[in-house]
């Protein structure tokens, strides 16, 4: 191993890391990008569905916490 070879490998890995970062950023944008609805009705239904999903998640969390508390305190 020479110093030249180490520097070359470092540069190659840096390029790989930058490419990976770009792919991760693009994937995150695609996942979290808001839906592009055609009409106001679709937008309203999307918002309603998101609200219901959040509510269900919160209620499930409360139920799990309640069961855990009952398990340890009774």
Secondary structure, DSSP 4 states (H G I P E B T S, - for coil): --HHHHHHHHHHHHHHHHHHHHHHHHHHHHHHSPP--SSHHHHHHHHHHHHHHHHHHHHHHHHHHHHHHHHHH-
